[in-house]
Amino acid sequence: MTEPSPVSGVNFRQITANGLNFRIAVAGDSGPLLLFAHGWPESWYNWRHQMQYFSQRGYRVVAPDMRGYGSTDAPDAVEAYDIKTLAADMVGILDALGEERAIMVGHDWGSIVAWNTVLMYPDRFSGLIAMSVPYSGRPEQSPLVSWREAFADNFYYILYHNEPEGVAEAEYDSNPYGLISRLYLSPDSPRHAPEVTDPRRAAGGWIPRLGEPLGLPDWLDQSDLDYVVSEFERSGFRGGVNYYRNFHRNWEITADLQDARITVPTLFIAGEQDVVIAGANRGRLQGAMARVVDDLREVILLPGIGHWVQQEAPSETNRVMLEFLESL
């Protein structure tokens, strides 16, 4: 591809995997392979600090634009984004690169993909690093049913993403900067008051519920924000939202994994103030994951850090990752 990468030492390649054209960002010429899966609303670029760090320490690193994002193909059909397809994408990338094994790394939705990929293809991975989203096995009830019971008529972004196709992405496509600039913040970032405070879904969509930031957090430059926004201006949000539209389908199609266990060495990292872990402490997270993870090496919670852990605290995140990788 002729498009230059905005990150020194990182180059783009185009490959075909699992029937789709993927753009992958690559750094490092040799060594153990780290395969990075980003989340929503993210980009390969969210791994920029890790790609530079690990490629300089003897690792080969690959971060694709996930299916539906950036310059990777974005099928229109909702069912094209179910978890078995997403896991097959990761293995397809390894096949396209001629790699037998890798260490799987995921953040946010990328963690969901990473957990399930090593669950379905344990022989293709020698380790797992999951960030922000823990895993405690397939629930007894579809998560979508649980959320509908819990939130009823009130707004919840995952339920919003599961409304009739087009509703959520129409809002986000009309104002990509508005959405991403309100999400890419630290827990203590100052904001204007939100325009919508009524908890009921009927009161409005998501962007007006998120207070406009008074400035950028210290871990994010304007150029960083502009690049991520530009990726969504190009691809739109439908692909990423379609991941959420498969929560119920994913539950239905993974009954065969009900008793399956994660067998590869595993590290979990999150910000202590990440809204996803909802205040859970290290012991609670470790206990939940240990029920289904045979070799849970460590659970690391970084104090004062929110959801964007690998960007908010890159040095600490990289140090913890390296310690784990050197133990394998």
Secondary structure, 3 states (H helix, E strand, C coil): CCCCCCCCCCEEEEEEECCEEEEEEEECCCCCEEEEECCCCCCHHHHHHHHHHHHCCCCEEEEECCCCCCCCCCCCCHHHHCHHHHHHHHHHHHHHHCCCCEEEEEECHHHHHHHHHHHHCHHHEEEEEEECCCCCCCCCCCHHHHHHHHHCCECCHHHHHCCCCCHHHHHHHHCHHHHHHHHCCCCCCCECCCCCCCCEHHHCCCHHHCCCECCCCCCCCHHHHHHHHHHHHHHCCHHHHHHHCCHHHHHHHCHHHCCCCECCCEEEEEECCCHHHCCCCHHHHHHHHHCCECCEEEEEEECCCCCCHHHHCHHHHHHHHHHHHHHC
